[in-house]
């Protein structure tokens, strides 16, 4: 894995620090780290990354600051992180989309157009003793985001010229980040640094989350059939 993280002014980078910075799911188990090393921004801190050959080299590496420069992410300039190396061992199936870096990424589908979950479900009982299921905790947040996308996509279809969309542009970006993070070891900073999102594919990513194009195709087919009958 070529992705590295640098944390300024940190003598060490235990998992708790990474989690606090929103990086807990970005680095895989067994990641190495070096403390009290020089890094980007002219500071000294902790470098986290592949155990073999982990070092800071300003001339051979590309680095980007995270929010308020609380951390930096980087990689060898001639070898940016690829979808294959960032893919999580367990991922959510969906649609393969070519994103802004020119690579193909698996964008998850959390629910089908009819509301059927595509995420793992835990079976149990409700308070009346009836069979009941709920999305496993690991994917509960992604499921909640999918519901927001569904409501927003329906509203946009019904009123495409609305000046007040259900989901703001910033919120759509956040959801796209979360969708990619479900399958890959990335966060918003990594997604931005790799240049994955565009004005075109961002809606493909979020609508893949809810199988919206299938719904659109079925709806369009129904309309065409009604025209033929008429």
C-alpha positions in Angstrom: 0.0 0.0 0.0 1.6 3.3 -1.1 -0.6 5.6 1.0 1.1 7.4 3.9 -0.1 9.7 6.7 1.9 12.3 8.5 0.8 13.7 11.8 2.6 16.9 12.9 3.8 17.3 16.4 2.9 13.8 17.3 5.6 11.7 19.0 3.6 8.5 18.0 0.5 7.6 16.1 -1.5 5.0 18.0 -4.9 3.9 16.7 -6.7 6.3 19.0 -5.0 9.3 17.4 -5.9 8.1 13.9 -9.5 7.6 14.9 -9.7 11.1 16.4 -8.5 12.5 13.1 -11.1 10.5 11.1 -8.4 8.2 9.8 -9.2 5.0 11.7 -10.5 3.1 8.7 -7.9 4.4 6.3 -4.7 2.5 7.3 -4.8 -1.3 7.4 -3.8 -3.4 10.4 0.0 -3.9 10.7 0.8 -0.4 9.5 4.2 0.8 10.5 5.0 4.2 12.0 8.0 6.3 12.7 8.0 9.0 15.4 10.0 12.3 15.6 10.6 12.4 11.9 10.7 15.4 9.6 7.6 15.8 7.4 5.7 18.1 5.1 5.0 21.6 6.3 8.4 21.9 7.9 7.4 20.2 11.1 8.4 17.1 13.1 5.9 14.4 13.9 4.8 10.8 13.2 4.8 9.1 9.8 2.3 6.2 9.3 2.4 3.8 6.3 3.7 0.6 4.8 6.3 -0.9 7.3 8.9 -1.6 4.6 10.8 1.5 3.4 8.7 4.0 5.3 10.3 7.4 5.1 9.6 11.0 4.1 11.1 12.2 0.8 9.8 15.6 -0.3 11.3 15.3 -3.8 9.9 11.8 -4.6 6.6 12.0 -2.8 3.4 14.0 -3.2 1.7 15.3 -0.1 -1.7 17.0 0.6 -2.8 18.6 3.9 -5.9 17.5 5.7 -8.3 19.8 7.5 -6.4 22.6 9.3 -3.2 20.7 8.5 -3.9 18.4 11.4 -2.5 15.7 9.2 -1.1 15.2 5.7 -1.6 12.3 3.3 1.0 11.3 0.7 2.4 8.7 -1.6 5.2 8.2 -4.0 4.7 10.6 -6.9 5.1 7.9 -9.5 2.9 5.4 -7.7 -0.4 6.9 -6.3 -2.7 4.6 -4.4 -4.8 2.4 -6.7 -8.3 1.0 -6.2 -6.9 -2.5 -5.9 -4.6 -1.7 -3.0 -7.2 0.5 -1.2 -10.1 -2.0 -1.5 -11.3 -3.4 1.8 -11.2 -7.2 2.3 -15.0 -7.0 2.8 -16.9 -4.7 0.5 -20.4 -3.9 -0.7 -21.2 -5.0 -4.3 -22.6 -2.4 -6.6 -21.6 -0.8 -9.9 -18.1 -0.3 -11.3 -17.6 3.3 -12.3 -14.6 5.0 -13.8 -13.8 7.9 -11.6 -11.7 11.1 -12.0 -8.3 9.3 -11.7 -9.1 7.2 -14.7 -9.4 4.0 -12.7 -12.4 1.7 -12.1 -13.9 1.8 -8.6 -16.6 -0.4 -7.1 -19.4 2.0 -5.9 -21.7 0.3 -3.4 -25.5 -0.3 -3.7 -27.0 -0.1 -0.2 -30.6 -0.7 -1.3 -32.5 -1.7 -4.3 -35.0 0.6 -6.0 -37.9 -1.2 -4.2 -36.3 -0.7 -0.7 -34.8 -4.1 -0.3 -31.5 -3.8 1.6 -28.3 -4.9 -0.2 -26.4 -4.6 3.0 -26.0 -7.3 5.6 -29.1 -7.7 7.9 -29.2 -9.1 11.4 -32.3 -11.3 12.0 -34.2 -11.0 15.2 -37.6 -10.4 16.8 -39.7 -7.3 17.4 -41.4 -6.5 20.7 -44.4 -8.6 19.6 -42.4 -11.6 18.8 -42.5 -11.2 15.1 -39.6 -11.8 12.8 -37.7 -8.6 12.3 -34.4 -7.6 10.8 -32.1 -4.6 11.0 -29.0 -3.5 9.1 -25.9 -4.6 11.0 -24.2 -1.9 13.0 -21.2 -1.7 10.7 -23.4 -0.4 7.8 -26.1 1.4 9.7 -24.7 4.9 8.8 -24.4 3.9 5.1 -28.1 2.7 5.2 -29.2 6.0 6.7 -27.3 7.9 4.0 -29.0 5.8 1.3 -32.4 6.8 2.6 -31.4 10.5 2.3 -30.3 9.9 -1.2 -33.5 8.2 -2.2 -35.7 11.0 -0.8 -33.5 13.6 -2.5 -33.4 11.8 -5.9 -37.2 11.4 -5.9 -37.7 15.0 -5.1 -35.3 16.1 -7.8 -37.1 13.9 -10.3 -40.5 15.4 -9.4 -39.2 19.0 -9.4 -35.8 19.2 -11.3 -35.9 23.0 -11.3 -36.3 23.5 -7.6 -34.1 26.1 -6.0 -34.1 24.2 -2.7 -32.9 20.6 -3.3 -33.3 18.2 -0.4 -29.6 17.5 -0.5 -27.2 20.5 -0.8 -24.2 20.1 -3.1 -21.9 19.8 -0.1 -24.1 17.1 1.4 -24.0 15.1 -1.9 -20.2 15.3 -1.8 -20.1 14.1 1.8 -22.4 11.1 0.9 -20.2 10.2 -2.1 -17.1 10.2 0.2 -18.9 7.9 2.6 -20.0 5.6 -0.2 -16.5 5.2 -1.4 -15.2 4.8 2.1 -17.5 1.8 2.6 -15.5 -0.1 0.1 -12.1 1.5 0.2 -9.6 2.7 2.8 -10.3 6.4 2.1 -11.8 9.4 3.7 -12.8 12.8 2.2 -9.3 14.1 2.1 -8.0 11.0 0.2 -10.9 11.1 -2.2 -10.2 14.8 -3.0 -6.4 14.4 -3.2 -6.8 11.5 -5.7 -9.3 13.7 -7.7 -11.9 11.0 -7.8 -15.1 13.1 -8.0 -16.4 15.1 -10.9 -19.6 17.1 -11.4 -20.8 14.1 -13.5 -19.8 11.1 -11.6 -20.8 12.3 -8.1 -24.4 11.8 -8.9 -23.6 8.4 -10.5 -22.0 7.4 -7.2 -24.9 8.5 -5.0 -27.6 7.1 -7.2 -25.8 3.8 -7.4 -26.2 3.7 -3.7 -30.0 3.4 -4.1 -30.2 1.6 -7.5 -31.9 4.7 -8.8 -31.2 4.1 -12.5 -33.1 0.8 -12.3 -36.1 2.7 -10.9 -35.8 5.3 -13.6 -35.7 2.7 -16.3 -38.7 0.8 -15.0 -40.6 4.1 -14.7 -39.7 5.1 -18.2 -40.7 1.7 -19.5 -44.1 2.0 -17.8 -44.7 5.4 -19.4 -43.8 4.1 -22.8 -46.2 1.1 -22.4 -49.0 3.5 -21.4 -48.3 5.6 -24.5 -48.5 2.5 -26.7 -51.9 1.5 -25.2 -53.2 5.0 -25.7 
